Amino acid sequence: MTQLEYSSSLNGASFLLFELKQILKLRQQGLTNKEIRKKVVEENVFQFENKGRINRALPSVMRRADVFDDTLSSLLLEGPLDMGKVLNLYAIMKTDLLFHEFMTEVIGEKLHHDDYMIEKKDINLFFASKAEQSEKVASWSDINMEKLKRAYMQVLYESGVLRTRKGNELNRPIIDEQITNHLNQIGDARYLYAMGE
Protein backbone atom coordinates (compact mmCIF):
# COMPACT_ATOMS: atom_id res chain seq x y z
CA MET A 1 0.00 0.00 0.00
CA THR A 2 1.46 3.34 -0.97
CA GLN A 3 1.84 6.01 1.68
CA LEU A 4 -1.44 7.88 1.95
CA GLU A 5 -1.59 11.64 1.70
CA TYR A 6 -4.31 13.94 2.94
CA SER A 7 -7.14 14.12 0.46
CA SER A 8 -10.59 15.64 0.13
CA SER A 9 -11.82 12.82 -2.12
CA LEU A 10 -14.68 11.99 0.27
CA ASN A 11 -16.40 15.04 -1.22
CA GLY A 12 -17.06 13.11 -4.42
CA ALA A 13 -17.32 9.65 -2.93
CA SER A 14 -18.94 9.39 0.47
CA PHE A 15 -20.27 6.04 1.75
CA LEU A 16 -20.97 4.06 -1.47
CA LEU A 17 -21.63 0.68 0.18
CA PHE A 18 -23.86 -0.61 -2.63
CA GLU A 19 -21.22 0.38 -5.18
CA LEU A 20 -18.46 -1.36 -3.22
CA LYS A 21 -20.52 -4.56 -3.16
CA GLN A 22 -20.91 -4.41 -6.94
CA ILE A 23 -17.14 -4.10 -7.42
CA LEU A 24 -16.41 -6.99 -5.03
CA LYS A 25 -18.98 -9.19 -6.83
CA LEU A 26 -17.30 -8.46 -10.17
CA ARG A 27 -13.91 -9.29 -8.64
CA GLN A 28 -15.27 -12.60 -7.38
CA GLN A 29 -16.30 -13.32 -10.98
CA GLY A 30 -12.64 -12.97 -11.94
CA LEU A 31 -12.80 -9.63 -13.77
CA THR A 32 -9.67 -7.49 -13.86
CA ASN A 33 -9.72 -3.88 -12.63
CA LYS A 34 -9.71 -2.68 -16.24
CA GLU A 35 -12.68 -4.91 -17.12
CA ILE A 36 -14.52 -3.80 -13.98
CA ARG A 37 -14.02 -0.09 -14.80
CA LYS A 38 -15.28 -0.63 -18.35
CA LYS A 39 -18.33 -2.62 -17.22
CA VAL A 40 -19.25 -0.12 -14.47
CA VAL A 41 -19.16 2.79 -16.92
CA GLU A 42 -20.76 1.07 -19.94
CA GLU A 43 -23.50 -0.79 -18.04
CA ASN A 44 -24.00 1.83 -15.28
CA VAL A 45 -23.52 -0.88 -12.66
CA PHE A 46 -23.78 1.74 -9.89
CA GLN A 47 -27.21 2.80 -11.24
CA PHE A 48 -26.31 6.50 -11.07
CA GLU A 49 -28.57 8.89 -12.96
CA ASN A 50 -25.64 11.25 -13.47
CA LYS A 51 -22.91 9.50 -15.50
CA GLY A 52 -20.34 12.10 -14.41
CA ARG A 53 -20.78 10.87 -10.85
CA ILE A 54 -19.50 7.42 -11.88
CA ASN A 55 -16.13 8.89 -12.85
CA ARG A 56 -15.91 10.76 -9.52
CA ALA A 57 -16.89 7.77 -7.36
CA LEU A 58 -15.21 4.89 -9.20
CA PRO A 59 -11.54 5.57 -8.24
CA SER A 60 -12.45 5.74 -4.52
CA VAL A 61 -14.58 2.60 -4.67
CA MET A 62 -11.82 0.71 -6.52
CA ARG A 63 -9.27 1.79 -3.87
CA ARG A 64 -11.61 0.60 -1.12
CA ALA A 65 -12.11 -2.75 -2.87
CA ASP A 66 -8.31 -3.15 -3.00
CA VAL A 67 -8.14 -3.41 0.82
CA PHE A 68 -10.47 -6.42 0.89
CA ASP A 69 -8.96 -9.88 1.02
CA ASP A 70 -11.15 -12.95 0.36
CA THR A 71 -12.26 -13.17 4.00
CA LEU A 72 -13.37 -9.54 4.22
CA SER A 73 -15.04 -9.73 0.78
CA SER A 74 -17.07 -12.74 1.88
CA LEU A 75 -18.07 -11.06 5.15
CA LEU A 76 -19.18 -7.93 3.29
CA LEU A 77 -21.09 -9.76 0.55
CA GLU A 78 -22.65 -12.50 2.65
CA GLY A 79 -23.01 -10.89 6.08
CA PRO A 80 -25.83 -8.68 7.37
CA LEU A 81 -26.08 -4.99 6.46
CA ASP A 82 -24.53 -3.81 9.76
CA MET A 83 -21.45 -5.93 9.07
CA GLY A 84 -21.19 -4.37 5.61
CA LYS A 85 -21.43 -0.87 7.08
CA VAL A 86 -18.59 -1.55 9.53
CA LEU A 87 -16.41 -3.06 6.79
CA ASN A 88 -17.08 -0.16 4.46
CA LEU A 89 -16.18 2.29 7.24
CA TYR A 90 -12.93 0.33 7.70
CA ALA A 91 -12.20 0.54 3.96
CA ILE A 92 -12.83 4.31 3.93
CA MET A 93 -10.43 4.79 6.85
CA LYS A 94 -7.84 2.51 5.26
CA THR A 95 -7.87 4.52 2.01
CA ASP A 96 -8.36 8.05 3.41
CA LEU A 97 -5.68 9.16 5.87
CA LEU A 98 -7.45 12.34 6.99
CA PHE A 99 -10.72 10.51 7.63
CA HIS A 100 -8.85 7.79 9.55
CA GLU A 101 -7.24 10.45 11.75
CA PHE A 102 -10.65 12.06 12.27
CA MET A 103 -12.10 8.70 13.33
CA THR A 104 -9.16 7.99 15.67
CA GLU A 105 -8.67 11.46 17.19
CA VAL A 106 -12.30 12.55 17.42
CA ILE A 107 -14.75 9.63 17.21
CA GLY A 108 -12.57 6.88 18.71
CA GLU A 109 -11.49 9.13 21.57
CA LYS A 110 -15.10 10.07 22.32
CA LEU A 111 -16.31 6.47 22.26
CA HIS A 112 -13.42 5.31 24.47
CA HIS A 113 -14.40 7.97 27.01
CA ASP A 114 -18.14 7.13 26.77
CA ASP A 115 -18.83 10.58 25.29
CA TYR A 116 -21.63 10.09 22.77
CA MET A 117 -22.01 13.65 21.54
CA ILE A 118 -20.23 15.19 18.57
CA GLU A 119 -20.45 18.94 18.23
CA LYS A 120 -19.61 21.27 15.38
CA LYS A 121 -16.68 22.59 17.39
CA ASP A 122 -15.16 19.07 17.57
CA ILE A 123 -15.09 18.90 13.78
CA ASN A 124 -13.92 22.50 13.38
CA LEU A 125 -11.08 21.99 15.89
CA PHE A 126 -9.96 18.84 14.10
CA PHE A 127 -9.79 20.56 10.71
CA ALA A 128 -8.16 23.68 12.17
CA SER A 129 -5.43 21.59 13.78
CA LYS A 130 -4.86 19.63 10.54
CA ALA A 131 -4.60 22.89 8.60
CA GLU A 132 -1.86 23.99 11.02
CA GLN A 133 0.01 20.69 10.52
CA SER A 134 -0.43 20.36 6.77
CA GLU A 135 0.10 22.90 4.00
CA LYS A 136 -2.11 20.77 1.78
CA VAL A 137 -5.09 20.96 4.16
CA ALA A 138 -4.40 24.67 4.77
CA SER A 139 -4.58 25.28 1.00
CA TRP A 140 -8.15 23.95 0.68
CA SER A 141 -10.87 26.54 0.16
CA ASP A 142 -13.47 27.22 2.84
CA ILE A 143 -16.13 25.80 0.51
CA ASN A 144 -14.13 22.59 0.04
CA MET A 145 -13.66 22.31 3.82
CA GLU A 146 -17.37 22.78 4.52
CA LYS A 147 -18.26 20.16 1.93
CA LEU A 148 -15.73 17.78 3.45
CA LYS A 149 -17.13 18.28 6.96
CA ARG A 150 -20.60 17.47 5.60
CA ALA A 151 -19.20 14.41 3.80
CA TYR A 152 -17.63 13.17 7.06
CA MET A 153 -20.94 13.56 8.90
CA GLN A 154 -22.72 11.77 6.05
CA VAL A 155 -20.30 8.82 6.33
CA LEU A 156 -20.83 8.73 10.10
CA TYR A 157 -24.59 8.70 9.58
CA GLU A 158 -24.63 6.06 6.83
CA SER A 159 -22.26 3.82 8.78
CA GLY A 160 -24.54 4.01 11.82
CA VAL A 161 -21.98 5.85 13.99
CA LEU A 162 -24.14 9.01 13.96
CA ARG A 163 -27.63 8.23 15.24
CA THR A 164 -29.61 10.67 13.07
CA ARG A 165 -28.68 12.59 9.94
CA LYS A 166 -28.98 16.06 11.48
CA GLY A 167 -28.25 15.05 15.07
CA ASN A 168 -25.07 14.97 17.10
CA GLU A 169 -25.50 11.73 19.08
CA LEU A 170 -23.01 8.95 18.43
CA ASN A 171 -23.54 5.19 18.44
CA ARG A 172 -20.82 2.69 19.16
CA PRO A 173 -20.80 0.39 16.11
CA ILE A 174 -21.40 -3.27 16.85
CA ILE A 175 -18.41 -5.02 15.35
CA ASP A 176 -18.84 -8.71 14.63
CA GLU A 177 -16.27 -10.99 16.26
CA GLN A 178 -15.23 -12.33 12.84
CA ILE A 179 -14.26 -8.80 11.76
CA THR A 180 -12.46 -8.09 15.04
CA ASN A 181 -10.49 -11.34 14.84
CA HIS A 182 -9.56 -10.88 11.19
CA LEU A 183 -8.49 -7.23 11.50
CA ASN A 184 -6.37 -8.12 14.55
CA GLN A 185 -4.86 -11.02 12.62
CA ILE A 186 -3.86 -8.85 9.63
CA GLY A 187 -2.43 -6.08 11.84
CA ASP A 188 -5.26 -3.58 11.43
CA ALA A 189 -6.34 -3.28 15.08
CA ARG A 190 -5.91 0.53 14.91
CA TYR A 191 -9.02 0.73 12.73
CA LEU A 192 -10.99 -1.11 15.40
CA TYR A 193 -9.78 1.42 17.96
CA ALA A 194 -11.00 4.25 15.72
CA MET A 195 -14.47 2.65 15.76
CA GLY A 196 -14.51 2.56 19.57
CA GLU A 197 -13.50 -1.09 19.98
Secondary structure, 3 states (H helix, E strand, C coil): CCCCCCCCHHHCCCCCHHHHHHHHHHHHCCCCHHHHHHHHHHHCCCCCCCHHHHHHHHHHHHHHHHCCCHHHHHHHHHCCHHHHHHHHHHHHHHHCHHHHHHHHHHHHHHHHCCCCECCHHHHHHHHHHHHHHCHHHHCCCHHHHHHHHHHHHHHHHHHCCECCCCCCEECCCCCCHHHHHHHHHCCCHHHHHHCCC
